[in-house]
Amino acid sequence: MDFAFDARTEELRGKLLAFMDEYVYPAETVAHEQRANLASPWDTPAVVEELKAEARRQGLWNLFLPDSEYGAGLTNLQYAPLAEITGRSPHLAPTATNCAAPDTGNMEVLTQFGDEQQKKQWLQPLLAGEIRSAFAMTEPEVASSDATNITTRIEREGDEYVITGRKWYISGAMNPDCRIFIVMGKTDPDGADIRRQQSMVLVPRDTPGVEIRRAMQVYGYEDHSHGGHAEVVFDRARVPVSNLIGEEGGGFAIAQARLGPGRIHHCMRLIGMAERAIELMCRRAVSRTAFGKPLAQQGVVQNWIADARVAVEQLRLLVLKTAWMMDTVGNRGAHTEIQAIKIATPRTVVDILDKAVQLHGAGGVSQDFPLAELWASARTLKLADGPDEVHQRSLARREIKQYL
């Protein structure tokens, strides 16, 4: 593995860093102020649309898609350092560059598994940033960390599928620009193979029988930037059979394909969040005095900052190695590394953010600094894309198997 970034990555990094400094960071306060005056907290502040227009003008658009027909054509290794940069402002930068979840994963699904009509109707407006989307899998009544548990039914009646079920923490669903759901449910609940019982269908938001019941909070925060996290009820919602993605029984495999790149994206953005936390820690440490000397001269603070730097450098190397392996041996070949970064990155970044909050005192838990909201986002990622414990279980089994 070559540790040096290639010429294209360096060029995009330079443009993206300048875009962050000139446009994104100044827009953070503006977006907060504009949101307070919106008719609905889920509406998009005007400054976000301005950022999207500027990012697209500069060619900083759809960077996550490796297929050059649809996106920037970057490898995972090329995109990883760019995702890290956007992670420094995770509630603005990914949306500004059309690289925000869950749209990224949904676009990947449509790119790989959608038919031509599905791509024309839903992928093209997503690529253009004209609409948003949601991915509906998690359910409140079952342990959704095991996707074979889901109970939502997708039943065929003639030329239609009828969807019945209750989902929650469906990211993006509160956003009025969210026009389409990818819904995972069971088409064959009695099938012999528990991983062939699930299918995915496209369900337009305005379909009769689709009810956005309420917004779900995350540690007391409402994630306006990504369109919120909603509880959604499907009460015999009907869609044409042509809305099936791929084949019946292929939902579990599609979900697994969707998660590999998504975990790289999440982990690199988390590293960007950690870098933002280290920067804020250092600025705070040199500007505040306690017990007769600057915080920067307090041994415990120096330890926190040193440990954070070491941890971030370790994580970055592991994530870049994983990205490189995904590019060279595929997602299956990088299975252990993908699980390793999913375990290590949120855990470590939560600890770094916690230290940054501590260093800021009361300000650290306030809305005057981004740290508390970043902490809530990072802590949530110990659950999202599979709880850490699920990945630990799987990784341990692979390790032990070598000795059986």
Buried (B, 14 or more C-beta within 10 A) or exposed (E): EEEEBEEEBEEBBEBBEEBBEEBBBEBBEBBBEBBEEEEEEBBBBEBBEBBBEBBBEBEBBBBBBBEEEBBBBBBBBBBBBBBBBBBBBBBBBBBBBBBBBBBBBBBBBBBEBBEEEBBEBBBEBBBEBEBBBBBBBBBEEBEBEEBBEBBBBBBEEEEBBBBBBBBBBBBBBBBEBBBBBBBBBBBBBEBEEBBBBBBBBBBBBEBEBBBBEEBBEBEEBBBBBBBBBBBBBBEEBBBEEEBBBBBBBBBBBBBEBBBBBBBBBBBBBBBBBBBBBBEBBBEBBEEBEEEEEEBBEBEEBEEBBEBBBEBBEEBBEBBBBBBBBBBEEEBEEBBBBBBBBBBBBBBBBBBBBBBBBBBBEEBBBEEEBBBBBBBBBBBBBBBBBBBBEBBBEBBEEEEEEEEE
